[in-house]
Amino acid sequence: MLLQLETNHTQTIAFEIVDGFTENDELLAQKYFQQKIDEGHEYINVLVKLDELKINKSSTKAFMEDIIWLLRHYKQLGNLAIVAHSNILKALVPIDNFFFERLRKGFEERYFDSSQMEKAMDFVSGKQA
């Protein structure tokens, strides 16, 4: 289930994924992103909190559609914060950031432990984290 989190920055959207990530969740995330683009923002910063995600309750198709959608819209993606409590994600985010940085100079992807939620929100809101 996708929950939209409150942010104080108009160019930022934040989500928390609880239990599974479904195709409906993917469509909802796309809708929120498109609303920000329709408001006239050149790029959108995104925070995704995954510490409550359960892979076995998630749709592989939804994850694949999410990746494809992100590749099509990477020019509109600003900073990306992944918030979780996972050593696997902590290791994967720097690898992903290597490719992400090459695509969008000036923006980056960072991993934050779930205990660093405030720092992650500052990062996507343009404050130094």
C-alpha positions in Angstrom: 0.0 0.0 0.0 1.3 3.4 -1.0 0.9 6.3 1.5 1.7 9.8 0.6 3.7 11.6 3.3 3.4 15.3 4.0 6.3 17.5 2.8 7.0 21.3 3.2 8.5 21.7 -0.2 6.4 22.1 -3.3 8.9 20.3 -5.6 9.0 17.2 -3.4 6.8 14.2 -3.0 7.3 11.5 -0.4 5.8 8.0 -0.1 5.8 5.2 2.3 5.3 1.7 1.1 3.6 -0.5 3.7 3.3 -4.2 3.2 3.2 -4.7 -0.6 3.7 -2.6 -3.7 1.0 -3.3 -6.2 0.2 -2.1 -9.8 -2.5 0.3 -8.3 0.2 1.7 -6.0 2.5 2.3 -9.1 -0.4 4.1 -10.9 -1.0 6.3 -7.8 2.7 7.2 -7.5 2.7 8.2 -11.2 -0.4 10.3 -10.7 1.2 12.2 -7.8 4.3 12.8 -9.8 2.4 14.0 -12.8 0.4 16.4 -10.7 3.7 18.0 -9.6 4.8 18.3 -13.2 1.4 19.7 -14.2 2.0 22.4 -11.5 4.9 23.6 -13.6 7.9 22.1 -11.7 10.8 21.3 -14.0 11.9 18.4 -11.7 10.5 16.6 -8.7 12.5 15.4 -5.7 11.3 12.0 -4.3 11.5 10.3 -0.9 10.5 6.7 -0.7 10.3 5.0 2.7 10.6 1.3 2.4 11.2 -0.1 5.9 7.7 -1.6 6.1 7.9 -3.1 2.6 7.3 -6.9 2.3 8.6 -8.2 -1.0 6.4 -11.3 -0.8 3.3 -9.1 -0.8 4.6 -7.0 -3.8 4.0 -7.3 -7.5 7.0 -8.0 -9.7 5.1 -6.4 -12.5 4.6 -3.2 -10.5 8.3 -3.0 -9.8 9.1 -3.5 -13.4 6.6 -0.9 -14.6 8.0 1.5 -12.0 11.5 1.0 -13.4 10.4 1.5 -17.0 8.3 4.6 -16.0 11.3 6.1 -14.1 13.6 5.6 -17.1 11.1 7.4 -19.3 10.9 10.3 -16.8 14.4 10.5 -15.4 14.8 14.1 -16.8 12.1 15.2 -14.4 13.5 13.4 -11.4 15.5 15.5 -8.9 17.1 14.2 -5.8 16.0 10.7 -4.6 16.1 9.6 -1.0 15.6 5.9 -0.1 14.7 5.4 3.5 14.8 1.9 4.9 16.5 -0.4 7.4 18.3 -2.7 5.0 21.9 -3.5 4.4 21.1 -4.7 0.9 19.5 -1.4 -0.1 22.3 0.5 1.7 24.8 -1.4 -0.6 22.7 -1.0 -3.8 21.9 2.7 -3.6 25.5 3.8 -4.3 25.6 1.6 -7.3 22.3 2.9 -8.6 23.5 6.5 -7.8 26.6 5.9 -10.0 24.2 5.5 -13.0 21.7 8.1 -11.8 24.4 10.7 -11.5 25.6 10.2 -15.0 22.0 10.7 -16.3 21.2 13.8 -14.2 24.2 15.9 -13.2 23.5 17.9 -10.1 21.1 15.4 -8.6 21.8 12.3 -6.6 20.3 9.3 -4.9 21.0 8.7 -1.2 20.2 5.9 1.2 19.1 6.9 4.7 18.4 4.6 7.6 14.8 4.7 8.9 16.1 6.5 12.0 17.3 9.4 9.7 13.9 10.3 8.3 14.3 14.0 9.1 17.7 14.1 7.3 16.2 12.4 4.3 13.4 14.9 4.2 15.9 17.8 4.4 17.9 16.3 1.6 14.9 16.1 -0.8 13.7 19.5 0.3 17.0 21.1 -0.7 18.4 21.5 2.8 21.9 20.2 3.5 21.8 16.6 4.8 
